[in-house]
Amino acid sequence: MQLFLMRHGEAGFDAPSDRERKLTDAGRTQTGYMANWLAKQISHFDLVIVSPYLRAQQTWQEVSKHLSEPRKWLVLDDVTPSGDAIRAVDVVLAYAEQYKAENVLVIAHMPILGFMVSELVAGIEPPLFATSAVAHIDKHAQNASFVAMTAPHQVVV
């Protein structure tokens, strides 16, 4: 399975709660760059999992403009910023198995994304994700390898 873990785009702080923070214009632009990059890496996603927080939902809206419709997409509370990384990994892998997904995209937040990487790939410290950055993990059976981390400033427009 090819697993892509993406942090939401840059979000503003002018919101009644963390859950309601919106993407900034820069966040939409960053996300567009990464969506184009993703479209070049992979032809389609079988499964997309998105946090219910507004900035993650808006990130998915931007990304979905550049990709074909996934077979299945879900909104899960398990991938919110304060979620439990072990549970989040278990849930993502369970849904991937249920839907026989070979290509999976998760759009979520820090710090859970960093902890999910270290849960998936033995011996790796939790990486920091820039906004809109994507970590690519190649997961097969009990083994997983960290392929790359790509951020918007690394993508050629």
VMD Tcl script that draws the C-alpha trace (Angstrom):
set ca {
  {0.00 0.00 0.00}
  {1.14 3.52 -0.78}
  {0.17 5.77 2.11}
  {0.32 9.54 1.80}
  {-0.06 11.55 5.00}
  {-0.80 15.24 4.35}
  {-0.99 18.16 6.72}
  {-3.70 20.72 6.02}
  {-2.77 24.01 4.37}
  {-1.90 27.15 6.28}
  {-4.84 28.28 8.41}
  {-5.70 31.56 10.07}
  {-6.33 31.98 13.78}
  {-9.41 34.20 13.55}
  {-12.01 31.58 14.49}
  {-14.25 30.83 17.48}
  {-12.46 27.49 18.01}
  {-9.53 25.47 16.71}
  {-11.99 23.21 14.90}
  {-13.31 26.15 12.84}
  {-10.03 27.66 11.61}
  {-10.11 28.35 7.85}
  {-7.41 28.07 5.21}
  {-5.70 31.31 4.29}
  {-5.15 32.31 0.67}
  {-1.54 31.12 1.06}
  {-2.87 27.84 2.45}
  {-5.05 27.32 -0.63}
  {-2.10 28.10 -2.91}
  {0.23 25.72 -1.02}
  {-2.41 23.01 -1.16}
  {-2.85 23.52 -4.90}
  {0.90 23.04 -5.44}
  {0.85 19.83 -3.43}
  {-2.30 18.58 -5.15}
  {-0.57 18.98 -8.52}
  {2.46 17.16 -7.15}
  {0.26 14.34 -5.79}
  {-1.49 13.99 -9.16}
  {1.94 13.40 -10.75}
  {2.89 10.79 -8.13}
  {-0.22 8.65 -8.24}
  {-3.05 8.14 -10.70}
  {-5.82 7.74 -8.11}
  {-6.57 7.17 -4.44}
  {-8.67 4.20 -3.42}
  {-9.31 5.68 0.01}
  {-9.14 9.22 1.40}
  {-9.49 9.89 5.13}
  {-9.97 13.47 6.29}
  {-10.18 15.13 9.70}
  {-13.52 16.82 10.45}
  {-11.76 20.13 11.25}
  {-12.63 22.85 8.74}
  {-9.06 23.49 7.53}
  {-8.60 19.78 6.73}
  {-11.96 19.66 4.94}
  {-10.99 22.74 2.89}
  {-7.63 21.15 2.10}
  {-9.44 18.07 0.75}
  {-11.72 20.32 -1.32}
  {-8.65 21.89 -2.94}
  {-6.84 18.56 -3.44}
  {-9.93 16.89 -4.91}
  {-9.97 19.43 -7.76}
  {-6.73 17.92 -9.06}
  {-7.41 14.21 -8.61}
  {-9.93 11.71 -9.83}
  {-12.73 10.78 -7.41}
  {-11.51 8.22 -4.84}
  {-13.39 4.94 -4.50}
  {-14.17 5.87 -0.89}
  {-13.60 8.88 1.32}
  {-14.32 9.19 5.00}
  {-14.32 11.88 7.67}
  {-12.88 10.51 10.91}
  {-12.47 12.03 14.36}
  {-9.51 9.69 14.90}
  {-7.17 11.99 12.90}
  {-7.73 15.26 14.77}
  {-4.77 17.13 16.32}
  {-5.18 15.57 19.77}
  {-6.05 12.10 18.49}
  {-4.20 8.98 19.58}
  {-1.64 8.04 16.91}
  {-1.75 4.30 17.64}
  {-5.52 4.26 17.28}
  {-5.36 6.48 14.18}
  {-2.91 4.11 12.47}
  {-5.02 1.09 13.42}
  {-8.18 2.73 12.05}
  {-6.51 3.87 8.80}
  {-5.06 0.40 8.19}
  {-8.36 -1.29 9.04}
  {-10.27 0.88 6.56}
  {-7.56 0.33 3.95}
  {-7.97 -3.42 4.39}
  {-11.77 -3.22 4.39}
  {-11.80 -1.28 1.10}
  {-8.82 -3.16 -0.37}
  {-7.08 0.17 -0.84}
  {-3.64 0.23 -2.41}
  {-3.36 4.04 -2.48}
  {-4.45 5.92 0.63}
  {-4.43 9.65 1.43}
  {-4.91 10.96 4.98}
  {-5.41 14.71 5.49}
  {-4.91 15.68 9.11}
  {-2.84 17.79 11.51}
  {0.27 18.11 13.62}
  {1.18 16.59 15.97}
  {-0.77 13.41 15.17}
  {0.72 13.05 11.68}
  {4.28 12.98 12.99}
  {3.37 10.39 15.59}
  {1.56 8.30 12.95}
  {4.74 8.21 10.85}
  {6.75 6.95 13.83}
  {4.07 4.32 14.57}
  {4.10 3.10 10.97}
  {7.86 3.12 10.34}
  {10.04 1.43 12.96}
  {12.91 3.49 14.30}
  {11.90 6.86 12.86}
  {11.42 9.91 15.06}
  {8.16 11.82 14.53}
  {8.88 14.26 11.69}
  {7.60 17.81 11.60}
  {5.20 18.55 8.76}
  {5.16 21.99 7.14}
  {1.65 23.10 6.19}
  {0.46 21.15 3.12}
  {3.48 18.82 3.35}
  {3.08 15.15 2.42}
  {4.88 12.12 3.84}
  {4.93 9.08 1.57}
  {5.13 5.67 3.23}
  {5.37 2.35 1.43}
  {3.53 -0.17 3.65}
  {3.52 -3.89 2.91}
  {2.48 -6.60 5.39}
  {4.29 -5.90 8.65}
  {6.95 -3.69 7.07}
  {6.82 -0.01 6.20}
  {9.44 2.30 4.81}
  {9.57 6.05 4.76}
  {9.87 7.09 1.12}
  {9.94 10.89 1.29}
  {8.63 14.08 2.83}
  {7.68 16.78 0.34}
  {6.66 20.33 1.20}
  {5.20 23.07 -1.01}
  {8.49 25.01 -1.23}
  {10.11 21.90 -2.80}
  {7.55 21.54 -5.57}
  {8.26 23.04 -8.97}
  {5.20 24.95 -10.15}
}
mol new
graphics top color blue
foreach p $ca { graphics top sphere $p radius 0.5 }
foreach p [lrange $ca 0 end-1] q [lrange $ca 1 end] { graphics top cylinder $p $q radius 0.2 }
display resetview
